[in-house]
Amino acid sequence: MGSRVLTVIVFLFSISISSMPEAAFAISQPAISASAADIFFGRLRVGDSSASEAVTITNLGKSDLVISDMAIRGIDASEFSQTNGCVNPLPQNGYCTVSVTFTPSLPFEKKSARIVITSNDPLHPTIKVLLHGRAASPEIRITPLGIDFPPARVSILPLPEIIAIRNWGQSDLVITGVELQGINASEFKQTNDCLNPLPMQNYCTVTIIAYPSMLPVRHEANLVITSNDPVNPVVKIPLSARYKDHGIFQFLGVESYYNTTGSLMVDNGFLYWAENSENAINKIALSDNTPTTVAKKIGVPTSIALHGQHLYWLDIQDGTRRLIKKTSLNDLSTEILAEGSTHYGGSIDLIVDDAHVYWVEGVLTYPPTQLIKRVSLSGGNATTMVTTQGAISAITADSNYIYWQEEDRNGKGNIWKISKDGGEPLALLSDSDSFLFSYGQASLSVSGSDLFFTDKYRILKVPVSGGVLSTLATADAGLIDRLVVDGTRVYWTEGNSFKSVSVNGDDLTLLADGLSSPSQLTMNGDNLCWWEVTGRHPVFTPMFFGMISCYSKALNAINVVAQDLKIPGFLVGDNNHIYWTEGSAFSDGWQRIARVSLADGAVSTFITGVYTELQLPEFTTEPVTVAGDYIYVGDGYAIKKFSVMGESGDIIAWTYCKIADIVTDGDYLYWIDRTGFLYKMSVNGGDITEFSNTPKGSPRGLLIKNGYLYWHDYDAINKVSVEGGASVALVTGLPPLSITFIVDDKNLYFNDPHYGGLKKKSIDGGKAITIGDGGDLAIDDEFLYVFNYRGYYGALSKMRKNGSIVSTAFTPYGGYGLIVDKSSLYWLGEYPGIWTKTPK
């Protein structure tokens, strides 16, 4: 009986255990739980980071949870990151937070990864939280999607059309190309202001202009825009233009806006013109439309230095820009190393070593600030070495230091130095009681362990390491100008004398006396050279003339190496040449850097330029003319002769008054000055002949035809023989304005501003008759060509010489400066530059 009961109990117990659920069995173990199975971050800009998303990890079991690993895995794992505060062990009902962020990178597409969490949960040893997001792409949108330039009225060229490129996406749009493609791509031109990258909701524009060269063919091309938009990486915008057949209009490729003077010339397959913005004479080969600069203003050269095979110089442009320039001695190529302050510094010394050019600038502050600056010999950004509120009157250098002479605001003088490697300035000498540097000359020189300088009355030296000041010599013949040192002796000019003294202060020697205001002493090898003043301009007192003299230490003799030079300036030299600056801000047209050969005394222009007064575009009287292989320029008070092949030029004459216009017949130059006087000279230079006319002033234009000169002088159009004699007024009563006129073998054609219209009058006299509307004029053997305004456009009319219109074509923007050759017309469009029309 007892045994049977026991059996039943055991059986029932076994049934109870086998029927218990799995959770009940595991409830005493750790149990991990995550608050989210996946996270979606949405679309984000490449490079931006999302806000953090939180996942809570909880231990639902009764035993401690130990997390042994937590990592982000998957192909895009690097674009997701996590931080957590989970610590081990995590007790029952304990939890911690995992913060997840998404930072998408390229490429633009969906991104996914997963957080993998490994723990001691026996049932779920590994759990995963899925991560999703998208690297949002840029989206290019372009409007309009095509441009069809409409047929123009007669032959009006189409105005510019604007295409807008906008980024509608979230990531930055990078535009990798904007170009014209297609068979007629050369008939269109594009300019754009697109900068990379283009952020979301930003835009840029492309300006399209059609320039026809073949009419009446329909012109088609594509504007192709490439970008990093993954959906539309290449967008093609179709372009087309249609015109009526009124000849071939062509833009010559010289973009400008009011920067030309209205003076055009055609000669031997080239078109020449004067340009205001760069004060340059330019040319274009009509065969290939390649523009080049023939001559260009250099500004006012104020200081020069030689180093190796280059000349370095300061160039003041129109009194507002200071340029540091470098010119090769071999091929005369010039480059701008740096652009400096618009304000002058106290010193105009220019120092060059193997690495840098050093100079002084001023800054318009109160109190005034002066800077010692430098720039690499290869150019780049200029840096400031020293800033001072004292006036720097001179600088010099040795291999390790820059030295300068400075006068402070209290009139006290100091000498300073600073390492070329930078650092704090060190005072070598201070003037506490006297006028040691007050009114001091700008002259410092280092030799050996000493620094030599002048206070205008004495030659002094001080050790470069600082120490006792020594007086080597005292002036007794005038003021001391500049000094140089050769290691054993100091040389200087004083009054009208040239002297030297030992670097120890003994053996004072008078080397020359009776000189003419010597200045700008320089030393090159065995020679010491200086300027001497030989005369002044008879009218303009700031202008004077001079010569260069050199003293040979070996021969103990002085010889003149160059004469009849204008406006003496700074001298430097090497073993072969002496270089100098010539001209000043008061000598329009004479600014140049010249050199003389020490071997044969030959003087040549090393660097020169053109000075051309800025004029309003409607004034067409530019002092420029072309004959054969040379261009002749009425350049301020000088006449310059330039080769048509490049910038080399020479002054062949100078005048008492600024030149208003100049023409040539191939053998002689004829010019009229601002007062109305006429002059004649051979194209090769020589004697100048003055015409016996009665000037009235305000001349406007000068023409030559069949042995006669024609010009507009105040209120009349005049005529005189090229051989001289009395002038004749062909037309009187005109206003002192810009009057356009032209002549042929029989008649004068001119615009009458008083009564309007284009008038015609015999060159032998008689009554003037009106034959049409006035404007800029050109003429050939058979027709007159007139260019005038018609509202926004210009009207280019071809008429017979009796006034009957043959044809009229309309051009964009208006124009001026009309000229003609055998096949074409040329003119200056107000925008964008020089145009031509064929047939004429």
C-alpha positions in Angstrom: 0.0 0.0 0.0 2.8 2.5 1.0 4.9 1.8 -2.1 2.1 2.6 -4.5 1.5 6.1 -2.8 5.1 7.1 -3.3 5.0 6.3 -6.9 2.2 8.6 -7.5 3.9 11.5 -5.7 7.0 11.1 -7.8 5.0 11.0 -11.0 3.1 14.1 -10.1 6.3 16.0 -9.3 7.8 15.1 -12.6 4.8 16.4 -14.4 4.9 19.7 -12.6 8.6 20.4 -13.5 8.2 19.5 -17.1 5.2 21.7 -17.6 7.0 25.0 -16.2 7.5 27.7 -19.0 11.0 28.6 -20.2 10.8 32.2 -18.9 10.0 30.9 -15.4 13.1 28.7 -15.6 15.3 31.7 -16.8 13.9 34.4 -14.5 16.8 34.0 -12.2 19.3 34.8 -15.1 20.1 38.3 -16.5 17.8 39.4 -19.3 18.8 42.3 -21.7 16.2 44.6 -23.3 16.7 47.5 -25.9 14.1 50.3 -26.2 14.4 50.4 -30.0 15.0 47.9 -32.6 16.0 50.4 -35.3 16.6 54.2 -35.7 16.1 56.3 -38.8 18.0 59.6 -39.0 16.5 61.0 -42.2 18.3 63.0 -44.8 21.4 65.0 -43.8 23.9 67.3 -45.6 27.2 65.6 -46.2 29.5 66.5 -43.3 26.8 67.6 -40.9 26.0 65.6 -37.8 22.5 64.6 -36.7 21.0 65.2 -33.3 21.7 62.3 -30.9 19.2 59.5 -30.8 18.9 57.5 -27.5 18.6 53.7 -27.0 17.9 52.5 -23.4 19.4 49.1 -22.4 17.6 47.5 -19.4 18.3 44.4 -17.4 15.0 42.6 -16.9 16.5 39.6 -15.2 17.3 38.9 -11.5 21.0 38.4 -12.0 23.5 41.0 -12.9 23.9 41.9 -16.6 27.4 42.1 -17.9 27.9 43.8 -21.3 31.1 42.5 -22.8 31.0 44.4 -26.2 29.1 47.3 -27.9 30.2 48.2 -31.4 28.8 49.7 -34.7 29.2 47.3 -37.6 28.3 47.3 -41.2 29.4 48.8 -44.6 28.6 52.4 -43.4 29.7 51.9 -39.8 32.2 54.8 -40.1 29.3 57.3 -40.6 27.6 56.4 -37.3 29.0 56.9 -33.8 27.8 56.0 -30.3 28.6 57.0 -26.8 27.2 55.3 -23.7 27.1 55.4 -19.9 26.8 51.7 -19.5 28.9 50.2 -16.6 29.3 46.6 -15.5 27.6 44.9 -14.0 24.0 46.2 -14.6 21.8 45.0 -11.7 18.2 43.8 -11.9 16.0 46.6 -13.3 19.1 48.7 -14.0 19.5 50.5 -17.2 21.9 52.7 -19.2 21.6 55.0 -22.3 23.4 54.7 -25.6 23.5 58.0 -27.7 23.9 57.5 -31.5 24.7 60.2 -34.1 24.9 60.1 -37.9 27.5 62.1 -39.9 27.0 61.2 -43.6 29.9 61.3 -46.1 30.1 60.7 -49.8 28.7 59.1 -51.9 25.2 60.5 -51.9 23.0 57.5 -51.1 21.2 55.5 -48.3 23.4 54.6 -45.4 22.9 51.7 -42.9 24.7 50.0 -40.1 23.9 48.3 -36.7 24.8 48.5 -33.1 25.8 45.0 -31.9 25.6 44.5 -28.2 27.1 41.3 -26.6 26.2 40.4 -23.0 25.9 37.5 -20.6 22.2 37.1 -21.3 22.0 33.2 -21.8 19.0 33.4 -24.1 20.0 36.5 -26.1 23.8 36.8 -25.9 23.7 39.3 -28.9 21.1 41.9 -29.8 21.2 44.4 -32.7 19.8 47.9 -33.2 19.5 48.8 -36.9 20.6 52.3 -38.0 19.4 54.0 -41.2 20.0 57.4 -42.8 20.7 59.1 -46.2 23.5 61.4 -47.4 21.4 64.1 -49.0 22.7 65.1 -52.4 22.9 68.5 -54.0 20.2 69.1 -56.6 21.0 71.4 -59.6 18.2 73.4 -61.1 18.8 75.7 -64.0 16.6 78.3 -65.5 15.9 78.8 -68.3 16.6 75.5 -69.9 17.3 77.0 -73.2 17.9 80.3 -74.9 16.9 81.3 -78.4 18.2 84.8 -79.3 15.4 86.2 -81.5 16.0 87.5 -84.9 17.2 91.1 -84.4 15.7 94.2 -86.0 17.8 94.6 -89.1 21.1 93.6 -87.6 20.9 94.4 -83.9 23.0 92.0 -82.0 21.3 90.2 -79.1 21.6 91.6 -75.6 23.1 89.4 -72.9 20.9 86.6 -71.5 21.2 85.4 -67.9 21.1 81.7 -66.8 20.6 81.0 -63.1 22.1 77.9 -61.4 20.5 77.1 -58.1 21.2 74.4 -55.5 17.9 72.9 -54.3 19.5 70.0 -52.5 20.9 69.9 -49.0 24.6 69.2 -49.6 26.9 71.7 -51.3 26.8 71.8 -55.0 30.2 71.8 -56.6 30.2 73.1 -60.2 33.1 71.4 -62.0 32.7 73.0 -65.4 30.8 75.7 -67.4 31.8 75.7 -71.0 30.4 76.2 -74.5 30.3 73.3 -76.8 29.1 72.6 -80.3 29.8 73.6 -83.9 29.0 77.3 -83.3 30.5 77.5 -79.8 32.8 80.3 -80.9 29.8 82.4 -81.8 28.8 82.7 -78.1 30.6 83.9 -75.1 29.9 83.1 -71.4 31.0 84.7 -68.2 29.9 83.5 -64.8 30.1 84.4 -61.1 29.9 80.8 -59.8 32.1 80.0 -56.8 32.5 76.6 -55.2 30.9 75.2 -53.2 27.4 76.5 -53.8 25.4 75.9 -50.5 21.8 74.9 -50.2 19.4 77.5 -51.7 22.2 79.6 -53.1 22.6 80.4 -56.8 25.0 81.9 -59.3 24.5 83.3 -62.8 26.0 82.7 -66.2 25.8 85.6 -68.7 25.6 84.6 -72.4 26.2 86.9 -75.3 26.1 85.9 -79.0 28.8 87.2 -81.3 28.0 86.4 -84.9 30.8 85.9 -87.4 28.7 84.3 -90.2 25.4 85.6 -91.4 22.6 84.6 -91.9 23.3 81.1 -90.7 21.5 80.0 -87.6 24.0 79.6 -84.8 23.6 76.7 -82.4 25.7 75.6 -79.4 25.3 74.1 -75.9 26.2 75.6 -72.6 27.4 72.5 -70.7 27.3 72.6 -66.9 28.9 69.7 -65.0 28.5 69.3 -61.2 28.5 66.8 -58.4 24.7 66.3 -58.6 24.5 62.5 -58.8 21.2 62.5 -60.7 22.1 65.2 -63.2 25.9 65.4 -63.4 25.8 67.0 -66.9 23.2 69.5 -68.0 23.2 70.9 -71.5 21.4 74.2 -72.2 20.8 74.6 -75.9 21.6 78.0 -77.4 20.6 79.4 -80.7 20.7 82.8 -82.5 19.4 84.0 -85.8 20.2 87.2 -87.6 19.3 88.9 -90.8 22.0 89.3 -93.5 23.4 92.8 -93.2 27.1 91.9 -93.2 29.4 90.2 -90.8 29.6 91.8 -87.3 32.5 90.5 -85.2 33.6 91.2 -81.6 37.4 91.4 -81.6 37.7 90.1 -78.0 38.9 93.3 -76.2 36.6 93.5 -73.2 36.4 97.0 -71.7 33.9 99.5 -70.4 34.8 103.2 -71.0 38.5 102.3 -71.0 39.3 103.2 -74.5 39.9 106.7 -75.8 38.1 106.8 -79.1 41.3 106.6 -81.1 41.6 103.7 -83.5 44.2 103.2 -86.3 44.6 100.4 -88.9 48.0 99.7 -90.5 49.5 96.7 -92.2 47.0 94.1 -90.9 46.9 95.5 -87.3 44.4 97.6 -85.5 45.9 99.9 -82.9 44.1 101.8 -80.1 44.8 103.7 -76.9 43.3 102.5 -73.6 42.6 104.6 -70.5 42.4 102.0 -67.8 46.0 100.9 -68.2 47.4 103.9 -70.0 48.5 101.6 -72.8 48.8 101.4 -76.6 47.5 98.1 -77.8 47.2 96.3 -81.1 45.2 93.4 -82.6 46.3 91.2 -85.5 43.2 91.3 -87.7 44.2 87.8 -89.0 43.8 86.1 -85.7 42.3 88.7 -83.3 45.2 88.4 -80.9 45.5 91.5 -78.7 48.9 92.6 -77.4 50.2 95.6 -75.6 52.7 97.6 -77.6 53.5 100.2 -74.9 52.3 100.8 -71.4 52.7 103.5 -68.7 55.1 102.4 -65.9 54.1 105.1 -63.5 56.8 107.0 -61.7 59.9 104.9 -60.8 61.1 106.1 -57.5 63.9 103.7 -56.5 65.8 100.8 -58.0 68.1 98.0 -56.8 70.1 95.4 -58.7 70.4 91.8 -57.5 71.7 89.0 -59.8 70.2 89.2 -63.2 67.2 91.3 -62.1 66.4 94.9 -61.5 63.9 95.6 -58.7 62.1 98.9 -58.5 59.3 100.9 -56.8 56.6 102.2 -59.2 54.1 104.8 -58.2 50.9 104.5 -60.3 48.9 107.7 -60.6 49.9 108.6 -57.1 47.6 106.0 -55.6 49.3 102.6 -56.0 52.8 101.6 -55.0 54.0 98.5 -56.9 57.1 96.4 -56.2 58.3 95.3 -59.6 61.0 92.9 -60.9 62.5 93.1 -64.4 64.9 90.6 -66.0 68.2 92.2 -67.3 68.2 89.5 -70.1 64.7 89.6 -71.7 63.2 92.7 -70.1 60.2 90.7 -68.8 58.6 92.5 -65.8 56.4 91.1 -63.0 54.7 92.7 -60.0 55.9 91.2 -56.8 53.7 93.1 -54.4 51.2 96.0 -54.2 51.9 98.3 -51.3 50.3 101.2 -49.4 48.8 104.2 -51.2 50.8 106.4 -48.8 54.5 107.1 -49.0 56.8 106.0 -46.3 59.6 108.3 -45.1 62.3 106.4 -46.9 62.3 105.3 -50.5 65.3 103.0 -50.2 64.8 99.6 -51.7 66.9 96.7 -50.3 67.3 93.3 -52.0 69.0 90.2 -50.7 69.0 86.6 -51.9 65.4 86.0 -50.5 63.5 89.2 -50.2 62.9 92.8 -51.2 62.5 95.3 -48.3 60.9 98.7 -48.4 59.1 101.3 -46.2 55.4 102.2 -46.4 53.3 104.8 -44.6 49.9 104.2 -43.1 47.4 107.1 -42.8 46.7 106.8 -39.1 47.0 109.2 -36.2 49.7 109.4 -35.2 51.1 108.4 -38.6 52.5 104.8 -38.7 55.4 103.6 -40.8 56.1 100.0 -41.8 59.2 98.1 -43.0 57.8 95.4 -45.3 59.2 92.6 -47.4 58.2 90.2 -50.1 59.8 87.1 -51.5 61.8 87.5 -54.7 59.3 85.2 -56.3 56.3 87.4 -55.2 53.4 86.5 -53.0 52.0 88.1 -49.9 54.0 91.0 -48.4 54.7 90.8 -44.6 55.4 93.6 -42.1 58.7 93.3 -40.2 58.5 96.5 -38.1 55.8 99.0 -37.2 56.8 102.4 -35.9 55.3 105.8 -35.2 58.6 107.5 -36.0 59.6 108.7 -39.4 61.9 106.2 -41.1 64.4 108.2 -43.3 66.7 105.4 -44.5 67.1 101.7 -44.4 70.0 99.3 -45.2 70.9 95.7 -44.5 73.6 93.2 -44.1 73.3 89.4 -44.2 71.6 89.1 -40.8 69.9 92.4 -40.0 67.8 95.3 -41.3 68.9 98.7 -40.0 67.0 101.9 -40.1 67.3 105.6 -39.2 64.2 106.9 -37.4 63.0 110.3 -36.1 60.4 110.1 -33.4 57.5 112.5 -32.8 59.6 114.6 -30.5 62.2 115.2 -33.1 64.7 112.8 -31.5 66.7 110.4 -33.6 67.4 106.7 -33.3 69.1 103.9 -35.1 67.5 100.5 -34.8 68.1 97.0 -36.1 66.0 93.9 -36.4 66.9 90.3 -37.3 65.8 89.2 -40.7 64.4 86.1 -38.9 62.0 88.4 -37.0 61.9 89.3 -33.3 62.0 92.5 -31.3 63.8 95.6 -32.7 67.1 96.6 -30.9 68.2 100.2 -30.5 71.8 100.8 -31.6 71.8 104.5 -30.9 69.4 107.1 -29.4 69.6 110.9 -29.6 68.3 112.4 -26.4 69.6 115.9 -26.5 70.7 117.0 -30.0 69.5 117.3 -33.6 71.6 114.3 -34.5 69.1 112.9 -36.9 66.7 115.8 -37.2 66.4 116.8 -40.9 68.8 114.0 -41.5 69.6 112.7 -45.0 68.4 109.3 -46.1 71.7 107.5 -46.2 72.9 104.4 -44.3 75.5 101.9 -45.3 76.9 98.8 -43.5 80.5 97.7 -43.9 82.2 95.1 -41.8 81.2 95.5 -38.2 80.2 99.2 -38.5 77.1 101.2 -39.6 77.9 104.4 -41.4 75.4 107.3 -41.8 75.1 111.1 -42.1 73.1 113.7 -40.3 73.5 116.1 -43.2 76.5 117.8 -41.7 78.7 114.9 -40.5 79.9 111.5 -41.6 79.3 109.1 -38.6 79.7 105.5 -37.6 78.5 103.2 -34.8 79.2 99.5 -34.3 76.4 97.2 -35.6 76.4 95.6 -32.2 75.9 99.0 -30.5 78.4 101.2 -28.8 80.3 104.5 -29.1 79.3 107.0 -31.9 82.3 108.3 -33.9 82.5 111.3 -36.2 84.7 110.6 -39.2 84.3 114.0 -41.1 82.4 117.3 -40.9 81.0 119.1 -44.0 82.6 122.4 -44.9 81.5 122.8 -48.5 77.7 122.3 -48.3 75.2 119.7 -47.2 76.1 116.0 -47.4 73.8 114.0 -49.8 74.5 110.3 -49.8 77.4 108.1 -48.7 78.8 104.7 -49.8 81.5 102.5 -48.3 83.8 100.1 -50.0 85.3 98.5 -46.9 88.3 100.8 -46.4 86.9 104.2 -47.3 83.7 106.2 -47.1 82.7 108.3 -50.2 80.1 111.1 -50.4 79.0 114.2 -52.3 78.9 117.5 -50.4 77.7 120.7 -52.0 79.5 120.7 -55.3 82.3 118.4 -54.1 83.1 114.7 -54.0 85.1 113.5 -51.0 86.3 110.4 -49.2 87.7 109.5 -45.8 89.2 106.4 -44.2 86.7 104.2 -42.3 88.9 105.1 -39.3 88.3 108.8 -39.8 91.8 109.8 -41.1 93.1 110.8 -44.6 90.2 113.1 -45.6 90.5 113.6 -49.3 88.9 116.0 -51.8 88.5 113.9 -54.9 86.7 116.5 -57.1 85.4 120.0 -56.9 83.4 122.4 -59.1 80.6 119.8 -59.8 77.0 120.8 -60.5 74.8 119.7 -57.5 75.9 116.1 -57.5 73.5 113.6 -55.9 72.4 110.0 -55.8 75.9 108.6 -55.3 76.2 104.9 -56.1 79.1 102.5 -56.3 79.7 99.6 -58.7 83.0 97.9 -58.7 85.8 100.4 -59.3 83.4 103.2 -60.3 81.5 105.7 -58.2 78.8 107.5 -60.1 76.4 110.4 -59.5 73.9 112.8 -61.1 74.8 116.4 -61.9 72.2 119.0 -62.7 72.9 120.8 -66.0 69.8 122.9 -66.5 66.1 123.5 -65.8 63.0 123.4 -68.0 62.5 127.0 -69.3 58.8 126.9 -68.4 58.2 124.2 -65.8 60.5 124.7 -62.9 60.1 121.3 -61.3 61.6 119.8 -64.5 65.4 119.8 -64.8 68.1 118.1 -66.9 71.3 116.4 -66.0 74.1 114.1 -66.7 75.8 111.1 -65.1 79.4 111.3 -64.1 81.6 108.4 -62.8 84.9 108.5 -60.8 87.3 105.6 -61.4 89.2 104.7 -58.3 91.9 102.9 -60.4 92.5 105.9 -62.7 91.7 108.6 -60.2 89.7 110.3 -63.0 86.2 111.5 -63.7 84.3 111.1 -67.0 80.8 111.9 -68.2 79.0 108.7 -69.2 75.5 110.1 -70.2 74.2 113.6 -71.0 71.0 115.4 -71.8 68.9 113.4 -69.4 65.7 114.6 -67.9 64.6 114.6 -64.2 67.5 112.8 -62.5 66.6 110.0 -60.1 68.2 107.0 -58.5 71.3 105.3 -59.7 72.5 101.7 -59.4 75.2 99.9 -61.4 76.9 96.6 -62.2 80.1 95.9 -64.0 78.5 96.6 -67.4 75.9 99.3 -67.0 74.7 102.2 -64.9 70.9 102.1 -64.5 68.8 105.1 -63.4 65.3 106.4 -63.0 64.3 109.3 -65.1 61.2 111.5 -64.9 58.9 112.5 -62.0 55.3 113.0 -61.2 55.7 116.5 -62.7 57.0 115.3 -66.0 54.2 113.6 -67.9 55.6 111.3 -70.6 59.3 111.2 -69.4 59.1 108.4 -66.8 61.5 105.6 -67.6 64.3 103.5 -66.3 67.3 103.9 -68.5 70.8 102.5 -68.7 74.2 103.4 -70.1 76.9 101.0 -71.2 80.2 101.6 -69.4 82.0 100.0 -72.4 80.8 102.3 -75.2 78.6 105.0 -73.5 75.5 103.9 -75.4 72.3 105.1 -73.6 69.1 103.1 -74.0 65.7 102.9 -72.5 65.4 99.9 -70.2 61.8 100.2 -69.1 59.4 102.8 -70.4 55.7 103.5 -70.8 53.0 105.7 -72.2 51.3 108.5 -70.4 47.9 109.3 -71.8 45.5 111.7 -70.1 42.2 110.1 -69.2 39.5 111.4 -71.4 35.8 111.0 -71.8 35.0 108.4 -74.5 33.5 111.0 -76.8 36.8 112.8 -77.1 38.5 111.3 -80.1 41.7 113.3 -80.2 44.3 110.9 -78.7 47.9 111.8 -79.4 48.8 108.5 -81.1 49.7 107.7 -84.8 51.2 104.8 -86.7 53.6 104.8 -89.6 55.4 101.7 -90.9 57.1 99.9 -88.1 56.7 102.6 -85.5 54.0 104.1 -83.2 54.4 107.8 -82.3 52.9 109.0 -79.1 52.3 112.6 -77.9 53.0 111.6 -74.3 52.5 114.6 -72.1 55.4 117.0 -72.9 57.3 114.4 -74.9 57.1 112.6 -78.2 57.9 109.0 -78.0 58.7 106.5 -80.7 57.8 102.8 -80.1 58.4 99.8 -82.2 55.1 98.1 -83.2 56.7 94.8 -82.0 56.9 95.7 -78.3 57.5 98.1 -75.5 60.9 99.5 -76.3 60.6 103.2 -76.9 62.6 106.4 -77.0 61.8 110.1 -76.5 62.6 111.8 -79.7 61.4 115.3 -78.8 60.0 117.4 -75.9 57.6 120.3 -76.0 56.8 123.4 -74.0 53.1 122.4 -73.7 51.2 119.1 -73.6 50.4 117.5 -76.9 46.8 117.4 -78.0 47.1 115.3 -81.1 49.7 114.0 -83.5 49.6 112.7 -87.1 52.1 111.6 -89.7 52.5 111.3 -93.5 55.3 108.7 -93.1 58.1 111.2 -93.4 57.2 113.8 -90.9 55.3 114.1 -87.6 52.9 116.9 -87.1 51.3 117.8 -83.8 49.2 120.4 -82.1 49.6 121.3 -78.5 46.9 122.3 -75.9 47.2 126.0 -76.7 46.7 125.4 -80.5 50.3 125.7 -81.8 51.3 123.4 -84.7 54.7 121.8 -85.1 56.5 119.6 -87.6 59.5 117.2 -87.2 61.1 114.3 -89.0 59.8 110.9 -87.9 63.4 110.2 -86.9 63.7 113.2 -84.7 65.7 116.4 -85.2 64.8 120.0 -85.6 61.3 121.1 -84.8 59.5 123.6 -87.1 56.7 125.8 -85.7 53.8 126.7 -88.0 52.8 130.3 -88.4 49.2 129.9 -87.4 47.1 132.0 -85.0 46.0 129.6 -82.2 42.9 130.0 -80.2 43.3 127.1 -77.8 41.2 124.0 -77.0 42.2 122.0 -80.1 40.1 119.0 -80.9 41.6 116.6 -83.5 44.2 116.8 -86.2 44.0 115.3 -89.7 46.4 115.2 -92.7 45.2 115.0 -96.3 46.9 115.8 -99.6 49.5 118.1 -98.1 47.3 119.9 -95.7 46.6 119.8 -92.0 43.0 120.2 -90.6 42.0 120.7 -87.0 39.2 122.1 -84.8 40.5 125.0 -82.8 38.1 126.5 -80.2 35.3 127.6 -82.5 36.6 126.9 -86.0 37.8 124.1 -88.3 41.0 125.2 -89.8 43.4 124.3 -92.7 47.1 124.9 -93.3 49.7 123.6 -95.7 52.2 121.1 -94.2 54.9 123.4 -95.6 53.7 126.1 -93.3 52.2 129.5 -94.0 48.9 131.2 -92.9 46.1 129.0 -91.7 42.5 129.3 -93.1 39.3 128.9 -91.1 37.0 126.7 -93.2 34.1 126.8 -90.7 33.6 129.3 -87.9 31.0 129.8 -85.1 31.3 126.3 -83.8 31.2 125.7 -80.0 34.5 124.6 -78.2 33.3 121.0 -78.0 34.4 117.8 -79.5 33.5 118.3 -83.2 34.0 115.2 -85.4 35.1 116.0 -89.0 36.7 114.3 -91.9 38.0 115.4 -95.4 38.4 113.8 -98.8 40.0 115.3 -102.0 37.3 117.9 -102.4 35.1 118.4 -99.3 35.1 118.8 -95.5 32.4 116.9 -93.6 31.6 117.9 -90.1 28.9 117.8 -87.4 27.2 121.1 -86.4 26.1 120.9 -82.7 24.3 124.3 -83.0 21.9 123.4 -85.7 22.3 119.6 -85.8 23.1 117.3 -88.6 26.0 116.4 -90.8 27.3 119.1 -93.0 29.4 119.3 -96.1 31.6 122.1 -97.4 34.2 122.5 -100.1 37.8 122.6 -98.8 38.3 125.6 -101.1 35.5 127.6 -99.5 31.8 128.1 -100.2 28.6 127.4 -98.3 28.0 124.5 -96.0 25.0 122.3 -96.7 23.3 119.7 -94.5 23.4 116.2 -95.9 22.2 114.0 -93.0 22.4 113.1 -89.3 25.6 113.7 -87.5 27.9 111.3 -85.6 31.3 109.8 -85.7 32.7 109.8 -89.3 34.8 107.6 -91.5 35.3 107.9 -95.3 36.7 106.1 -98.3 36.9 106.9 -101.9 33.2 106.4 -102.6 31.1 106.5 -99.3 30.7 108.2 -96.0 30.1 106.2 -92.9 28.3 107.7 -89.9 27.9 106.2 -86.4 25.4 107.8 -84.1 23.0 107.0 -81.3 19.5 105.7 -81.8 18.1 105.3 -78.3 19.9 102.4 -76.6 21.5 101.3 -79.8 24.0 102.8 -82.3 23.0 103.4 -85.9 25.8 102.6 -88.4 24.9 104.3 -91.7 26.5 104.0 -95.1 25.8 107.0 -97.4 26.8 108.5 -100.6 28.7 111.7 -100.3 25.6 113.6 -101.4 23.8 112.4 -98.3 21.6 109.6 -99.7 21.5 106.5 -97.5 22.7 103.2 -98.9 22.0 101.1 -95.8 21.7 101.3 -92.1 22.7 98.7 -89.5 22.0 98.8 -85.8 24.6 97.8 -83.2 24.3 97.2 -79.5 25.3 99.8 -76.9 26.3 102.6 -79.3 29.9 103.4 -80.2 32.5 105.9 -81.3 35.9 106.2 -82.9 34.8 104.9 -86.3 37.5 104.0 -88.9 37.5 102.2 -92.2 40.0 100.2 -94.3 39.6 98.5 -97.7 37.1 95.9 -96.4 35.8 96.6 -93.0 34.6 99.2 -90.5 36.0 99.3 -86.9 34.6 101.1 -83.9 34.7 101.2 -80.1 31.4 99.9 -78.6 30.6 101.4 -75.3 30.4 97.8 -74.0 32.2 95.5 -74.2 35.0 96.8 -76.5 36.2 96.8 -80.1 33.9 95.7 -83.0 34.2 95.3 -86.7 31.7 95.0 -89.6 32.5 93.3 -92.9 31.7 94.3 -95.6 31.9 97.9 -94.7 
